[in-house]
Amino acid sequence: MDEKILNILIDIQRDLGELKTEVQDVRTELKEEIQGVRSELKEEIQGVRSELKEEIQSVRTELKEDIQGVRIELKEDIQGVRIELKEEIQDVRIELKEEIQGVRSELKEEIQSVHSELKEDILNVYGKLMEEHELTREELKAETQNVYNEVKELRNDLNTMEILATKNAYDIAKLKAVK
């Protein structure tokens, strides 16, 4: 009987070890998945940065070329058109400033949008991880409680068996004394 109990306890201990291993595997998988998501997001942000830098450089180059062209025209037509060209240059500057401001605003909005999406995705992944963690914790808690209850019942059964064995020994002693 003690051997059966010992075997049951060994089985319980082995099962707990397997559960611990499974929980550790789940943790490792979740950590790897989060790391993958982080890497992907970092790469995507880096790609957006590169594209934006190239776009800004392209706009700068185009604007520099336009300004250079305007300067050459002004030098050629300096006689008689000076006031007109100054007004045109002023208009061009205003337009360019507005365009640059528009581009800046658009870029800020896009960056904020990407930031918000990334933040939301991270929060979603975190929420899922927390749900999985809570479910795993609750399952382990319930399983541990079941094992505890079974061990408690086994203790009660052993106590009863000890009492019966003691009573039997007492009865045997009484019978021997009567003979």
Secondary structure as the mmCIF struct_conf table of DSSP 4:
data_model
#
loop_
_struct_conf.conf_type_id
_struct_conf.id
_struct_conf.beg_label_comp_id
_struct_conf.beg_label_asym_id
_struct_conf.beg_label_seq_id
_struct_conf.end_label_comp_id
_struct_conf.end_label_asym_id
_struct_conf.end_label_seq_id
HELX_RH_AL_P HELX_RH_AL_P1 ASP A 2 GLU A 76
TURN_TY1_P TURN_TY1_P1 ASP A 77 ASP A 77
HELX_RH_AL_P HELX_RH_AL_P2 ILE A 78 VAL A 178
#
